[in-house]
Amino acid sequence: MATSTATTQDASPSRVNLDAVALAAPLLTLLLVAIIRKGAFFRPDIVVSPALTFALALSVPQVRDWARDHLAVVAAGLLATAWWIGDAELTHHSVDSWRLPASWLCLATGYGCARSLSAAARRAALVGTAVLGDALAIAGLVLVGVRSTFWTLQDQRSLRFAGPFTYPSAVGLFLVISLIAGTGFEVNSRARRVLNCVRAVTVLGIVSTDSRGAVVGLAVALCFRSVRRELGTAVIAAVIGAPMLLLGQRTHANHLLVVVAVVVAGGLALIPDGVAHRFVRFVAVPAVCVVGWLLVTQHHAVSGFDASWTERGHILRGAVTVFAKHPLFGAGPDPSFGAHTLTGQAGIAYFTHNEPVEILISVGVIGTVVLVLCSVVVIRALAAGRGSLAVPVLVSVGAAGLVDFVWHFPALGLATGIVAGASNLRRAGGLRRDQ
């Protein structure tokens, strides 16, 4: 009996690791496919991606048992989804207007699947999500550095990394989510330096998207002490290298600046704590100011100021007009509406670039109230057993939606659900207030 137990214990570590990877593999595979399929933003993935994650969730006994014990939560989720899709059908909007419910279904089912995994499998899911982000960031910097037209977006100001999402803000926010995922597991001190170096490169990948939403999401994530403690060194190192990256992205600039930015950020991330580390923090203060100025004035050579800020103002004024005409029930999910172009001529806007405003003009005050109430029912049921990264990742993604339409990507919803669900349970005592 003792021999059998000893044999089992000796064989368990490798077996547990393999089992953990096998358990997390279906969820990570769905995430990878959704990312490759342009974030599941287009047909038929708008329907296929949530359908596959929903089917995976139904195949998990723990998810089915939880759903039976929380019928009110299931009813709230179904009501919110039916309200949005039903409104789309009544207003004769296309399947493209289903993106938002597809995203929250992927988030919910991804959360359920991740939460049902064993501790080792949850760690594998977090590692997998973090590795996907790191790989995308490295690929993005290489593509920007060699001036490739693959997975990049050329605009007036610079060459921006868009990734398989085809939209810079979406891939940028995914990199933020992957960074948060990487804070959910422990590493030894030797591996931490290498990890900090990789994280610094990932932060540069976020900068290379030149995305408001991603920058806002990262800034909000750093407001949480647990995330800031893990990412602080990498972010500081990346911020110091970021001005060279932003200049290197500009048209006619020397692309070797991108290489210099990576070398500087990676090298500074390897500096151990001490006097040198405090000096790096001091240098980061003016670097933040320079990065902020470069981000805001990337259109400087063309229009004197970032013209997209003016364009967003025109779009929001057009959205106000839509809401004034349809205040109670909205104009239908994701309506297109008139908005002035930068030249002052009449144009058409397809997104408000502000998710709460998008929801308000889509389903009106009544529909928005219904969605908020349904969300409250779901949140109250999940709050007690949430993971330690649930609040940081959800708040970061929520903040990014204030300046871009990133809630409309099912792949981002799935990634958010995985990170929120795969993180460790919060301890009953000694909790940090910012979690």
C-alpha positions in Angstrom: 0.0 0.0 0.0 2.8 2.4 0.9 4.8 1.4 -2.2 1.8 2.1 -4.4 1.2 5.5 -2.8 4.9 6.4 -3.2 4.9 5.4 -6.9 1.8 7.5 -7.5 3.3 10.5 -5.8 6.6 10.2 -7.8 4.7 10.0 -11.1 2.2 12.7 -10.2 4.1 16.0 -11.1 4.6 15.3 -14.8 1.2 13.6 -15.0 -0.5 16.6 -13.4 1.2 19.0 -15.9 0.1 16.9 -18.9 -3.4 16.6 -17.6 -3.5 20.3 -16.8 -2.5 21.2 -20.4 -5.0 18.7 -21.8 -7.8 20.2 -19.7 -7.0 23.8 -20.7 -6.3 22.9 -24.4 -9.9 23.1 -25.7 -10.5 26.5 -24.2 -7.1 27.9 -25.4 -7.8 26.3 -28.9 -11.1 28.2 -29.1 -9.3 31.4 -28.1 -6.5 30.9 -30.7 -9.1 30.2 -33.5 -11.1 33.3 -32.5 -8.0 35.4 -32.6 -6.9 34.1 -36.0 -10.4 34.6 -37.4 -10.0 38.3 -37.0 -11.2 38.4 -33.4 -14.5 36.6 -34.5 -15.6 40.1 -35.5 -17.0 39.1 -38.9 -19.4 36.5 -40.2 -19.8 33.6 -39.7 -17.6 33.8 -36.6 -20.0 36.2 -34.9 -22.3 33.2 -34.4 -19.9 30.3 -34.6 -17.5 31.5 -31.9 -20.1 31.9 -29.1 -21.8 28.7 -30.2 -18.6 26.7 -29.8 -17.8 28.2 -26.4 -21.4 27.6 -25.3 -21.2 24.0 -26.4 -18.0 23.5 -24.5 -19.5 25.0 -21.4 -22.5 22.7 -21.6 -20.2 19.7 -21.8 -18.7 20.6 -18.4 -20.7 19.0 -15.5 -19.7 21.7 -13.0 -21.1 24.4 -15.3 -24.4 22.5 -15.8 -24.8 22.0 -12.1 -24.1 25.6 -11.3 -26.6 26.7 -14.0 -29.3 24.5 -12.5 -28.6 26.0 -9.0 -28.7 29.6 -10.4 -31.6 29.7 -12.8 -32.2 33.4 -12.1 -28.7 34.2 -13.5 -29.3 32.0 -16.5 -32.6 33.8 -17.1 -30.9 37.2 -16.8 -28.3 36.3 -19.4 -30.9 34.9 -21.8 -33.1 37.9 -21.4 -30.2 40.3 -22.2 -29.2 38.3 -25.2 -32.8 37.9 -26.5 -33.5 41.7 -25.9 -30.5 42.7 -28.1 -31.0 40.1 -30.9 -34.8 40.6 -30.8 -34.3 44.3 -31.2 -32.0 43.7 -34.1 -34.6 41.5 -35.8 -37.4 44.1 -35.2 -35.3 46.9 -36.7 -34.1 44.7 -39.6 -30.4 45.0 -38.7 -28.0 42.4 -40.0 -26.2 39.6 -38.1 -23.3 42.0 -37.8 -25.2 43.8 -35.0 -25.0 40.6 -32.9 -21.3 41.2 -32.1 -21.9 42.6 -28.6 -24.1 39.7 -27.3 -21.6 37.3 -29.0 -18.9 38.9 -26.9 -20.7 38.7 -23.6 -21.7 35.1 -24.3 -18.0 34.2 -25.0 -17.0 36.0 -21.8 -19.6 34.2 -19.6 -19.0 30.7 -21.1 -15.3 31.2 -21.1 -15.4 32.2 -17.4 -17.5 29.1 -16.6 -15.2 26.8 -18.4 -12.1 28.3 -16.8 -13.6 28.3 -13.3 -14.4 24.6 -13.5 -10.8 23.6 -14.3 -8.4 22.3 -11.7 -5.8 24.6 -10.1 -3.1 23.3 -12.4 -5.3 23.6 -15.5 -6.2 27.1 -14.6 -2.6 28.0 -14.4 -2.0 26.4 -17.8 -4.9 28.5 -19.2 -3.3 31.7 -17.8 0.1 30.8 -19.1 -1.3 30.0 -22.5 -3.1 33.3 -22.7 0.0 35.2 -21.6 2.2 33.3 -24.2 -0.3 34.1 -27.0 0.0 37.8 -26.1 3.8 37.7 -25.9 4.0 36.0 -29.3 1.7 38.5 -30.9 3.6 41.4 -29.5 7.0 40.1 -30.7 5.5 39.4 -34.1 4.0 42.9 -34.2 7.3 44.6 -33.4 9.1 42.6 -36.1 6.5 43.5 -38.7 6.6 47.2 -37.8 10.3 47.1 -37.8 10.6 45.7 -41.3 7.8 47.9 -42.6 5.6 44.9 -43.5 2.1 45.3 -44.9 1.0 42.1 -43.2 -1.0 42.6 -39.9 -0.2 46.3 -40.0 -2.2 49.4 -40.7 -0.7 52.4 -42.6 -2.4 55.7 -41.8 -1.3 59.4 -42.0 0.9 59.2 -39.0 2.6 55.9 -38.8 2.6 52.2 -39.4 0.5 50.6 -36.6 0.3 47.0 -35.6 -3.2 45.6 -36.2 -2.5 41.9 -35.8 -5.0 39.2 -36.9 -7.8 41.4 -35.4 -7.2 43.9 -38.3 -7.9 46.7 -35.8 -5.1 48.1 -33.7 -7.2 48.8 -30.6 -8.4 45.2 -30.4 -5.0 43.6 -30.6 -3.7 46.2 -28.2 -6.4 45.4 -25.6 -5.7 41.7 -26.0 -2.1 42.3 -25.2 -3.2 44.1 -22.0 -5.4 41.1 -21.1 -2.5 38.8 -21.7 -0.3 40.9 -19.4 -2.8 40.7 -16.7 -3.0 36.9 -17.2 0.8 36.7 -16.7 0.4 38.2 -13.2 -1.7 35.2 -12.1 1.1 32.7 -11.4 4.3 32.7 -9.4 7.9 32.4 -10.8 11.2 32.3 -9.1 13.6 35.3 -8.9 15.8 34.1 -11.7 12.9 33.6 -14.1 11.3 36.9 -13.0 14.0 38.9 -14.8 13.5 37.1 -18.0 9.7 37.4 -17.6 10.1 41.2 -17.0 12.0 41.5 -20.2 9.3 39.7 -22.1 6.6 41.8 -20.5 8.5 45.0 -21.5 8.4 43.8 -25.1 4.7 43.1 -24.8 4.1 46.6 -23.4 6.0 48.0 -26.5 3.7 45.8 -28.6 0.8 47.8 -27.0 2.5 51.0 -27.8 3.0 49.9 -31.4 -0.8 49.7 -31.9 -1.0 53.4 -31.1 -4.4 52.7 -29.5 -6.3 54.9 -27.0 -8.3 51.9 -25.7 -5.2 49.8 -25.1 -3.3 52.6 -23.4 -6.4 53.4 -21.2 -6.8 49.7 -20.4 -3.2 49.3 -19.3 -3.3 52.5 -17.2 -6.4 51.2 -15.4 -4.9 47.8 -14.9 -1.9 49.4 -13.2 -4.2 51.1 -10.7 -4.6 47.7 -9.0 -1.7 47.1 -6.6 -1.4 43.4 -7.4 -1.0 44.0 -11.1 1.2 47.0 -10.6 3.6 45.0 -8.4 4.1 42.4 -11.1 4.2 44.7 -14.1 5.7 47.9 -12.7 9.3 47.2 -13.7 8.4 46.1 -17.2 6.1 49.1 -17.8 8.8 51.5 -16.7 11.4 50.0 -18.9 9.0 50.0 -21.9 8.0 53.6 -21.3 11.6 54.7 -21.6 12.0 52.8 -24.8 8.6 53.8 -26.2 9.6 57.3 -27.7 12.1 55.6 -30.0 9.4 53.1 -31.0 6.8 55.8 -31.8 9.3 57.8 -33.8 10.5 54.6 -35.6 6.9 53.9 -36.6 6.5 57.2 -38.4 6.7 57.4 -42.2 10.2 58.0 -43.5 11.8 57.4 -40.1 14.7 55.0 -39.5 13.2 51.6 -38.7 16.3 50.8 -36.7 14.7 52.9 -33.9 12.3 50.1 -33.4 15.2 47.8 -32.7 16.8 50.3 -30.3 13.5 50.6 -28.4 13.3 46.9 -27.9 16.9 46.7 -26.8 16.5 49.6 -24.4 13.3 48.3 -22.9 14.5 44.7 -22.6 17.8 45.8 -21.1 16.3 48.1 -18.5 13.8 45.3 -17.5 16.8 43.2 -16.5 18.2 45.7 -14.0 17.8 44.4 -10.5 16.4 46.4 -7.6 18.7 49.0 -6.1 20.2 52.4 -6.9 20.1 51.8 -10.7 16.5 50.7 -10.5 15.5 53.9 -8.6 17.4 55.9 -11.3 15.4 54.2 -14.0 12.1 55.1 -12.2 13.3 58.7 -12.1 14.0 58.7 -15.9 10.6 57.2 -16.6 8.8 60.4 -15.4 9.9 62.6 -18.4 9.6 59.6 -20.7 5.9 59.3 -19.8 5.4 63.0 -20.8 7.3 62.4 -24.1 5.2 59.3 -24.9 2.0 61.1 -24.1 2.9 63.9 -26.4 3.9 61.6 -29.3 0.7 59.6 -28.9 -1.5 62.8 -29.0 0.4 64.5 -31.8 1.2 61.6 -34.2 -0.7 63.6 -36.8 1.4 66.7 -36.2 3.1 66.8 -39.6 -0.3 66.5 -41.3 -2.8 68.5 -39.3 -1.1 70.1 -36.4 -2.9 67.9 -34.0 -4.2 64.3 -34.0 -7.1 64.7 -36.4 -8.8 61.5 -35.1 -9.7 63.4 -31.9 -11.7 65.9 -33.9 -13.3 63.1 -35.9 -14.4 61.3 -32.6 -16.0 64.6 -31.6 -18.1 64.7 -34.8 -19.1 61.1 -34.2 -20.3 61.7 -30.7 -22.3 64.8 -31.8 -24.0 62.6 -34.4 -24.7 60.0 -31.7 -26.4 62.7 -29.6 -28.7 63.4 -32.5 -29.6 59.8 -32.8 -30.4 59.5 -29.1 -32.6 62.6 -29.3 -34.7 61.0 -32.0 -34.9 57.5 -30.3 -34.5 58.1 -26.6 -36.6 55.2 -25.2 -36.0 52.2 -27.4 -33.0 53.3 -29.5 -32.4 53.1 -33.2 -31.6 49.4 -33.2 -28.4 47.6 -32.3 -25.2 49.3 -33.7 -27.0 51.8 -36.0 -25.1 53.8 -38.7 -25.8 57.5 -38.5 -24.8 60.8 -40.0 -21.6 62.5 -38.8 -19.5 65.3 -40.3 -16.1 64.3 -41.7 -12.8 66.2 -41.0 -13.5 68.4 -44.0 -16.9 69.3 -42.7 -18.8 67.3 -45.3 -21.7 64.9 -44.5 -20.5 61.4 -43.8 -21.6 58.1 -42.1 -20.4 56.7 -38.8 -20.8 53.0 -38.0 -19.5 53.0 -34.4 -19.5 55.7 -31.7 -16.1 54.5 -30.4 -17.7 54.6 -26.9 -19.4 51.4 -25.8 -21.9 52.9 -23.3 -23.0 55.5 -25.8 -23.2 52.8 -28.4 -25.5 50.7 -26.2 -27.6 53.8 -25.3 -28.3 54.8 -28.9 -28.9 51.1 -29.9 -31.5 50.0 -27.3 -32.4 53.3 -25.7 -32.9 54.1 -22.1 -35.3 51.2 -21.5 -33.1 48.6 -23.1 -30.0 50.0 -21.3 -31.8 49.7 -18.0 -32.7 46.1 -18.8 -29.1 45.2 -19.7 -27.8 46.9 -16.5 -30.2 45.0 -14.3 -29.4 41.7 -16.0 -25.7 42.5 -15.4 -26.3 43.2 -11.8 -28.0 39.9 -11.3 -25.0 38.1 -12.9 -22.4 40.0 -11.0 -24.1 39.5 -7.6 -24.2 35.8 -8.1 -20.5 35.6 -9.2 -19.0 38.2 -6.8 -18.4 35.9 -3.8 -16.4 33.2 -5.7 -14.6 35.5 -8.1 -10.9 35.1 -8.9 -8.2 37.5 -7.9 -7.8 38.9 -11.4 -11.5 39.1 -12.2 -11.9 42.7 -11.2 -8.7 44.0 -12.7 -9.3 42.5 -16.1 -13.0 43.4 -16.2 -12.4 47.0 -15.1 -9.5 47.4 -17.6 -11.6 46.1 -20.5 -14.6 48.2 -19.4 -12.4 51.3 -19.3 -11.0 50.6 -22.8 -14.6 50.5 -24.1 -15.0 54.2 -23.1 -12.8 55.2 -26.0 -13.2 52.4 -28.5 -15.6 49.7 -29.7 -13.5 46.8 -28.3 -16.5 45.2 -26.5 -17.6 44.1 -29.9 -14.9 41.5 -30.4 -15.9 38.0 -29.2 -12.3 36.9 -29.0 -11.6 39.7 -26.4 -14.7 38.6 -24.5 -13.4 35.0 -24.4 -9.9 36.1 -23.3 -11.4 38.2 -20.6 -13.5 35.3 -19.4 -10.6 33.0 -19.3 -8.4 35.3 -17.3 -11.2 36.2 -14.9 -12.1 32.6 -14.4 -8.7 31.0 -14.3 -7.2 33.2 -11.6 -7.0 31.9 -8.1 -9.8 32.4 -5.6 -9.6 35.4 -3.4 -8.6 34.5 0.2 -11.2 35.2 2.8 -8.8 37.1 5.1 -6.1 39.6 4.4 -7.5 40.7 1.0 -6.0 43.7 -0.7 -8.5 46.5 -1.0 -7.8 47.2 -4.6 -8.9 43.7 -5.6 
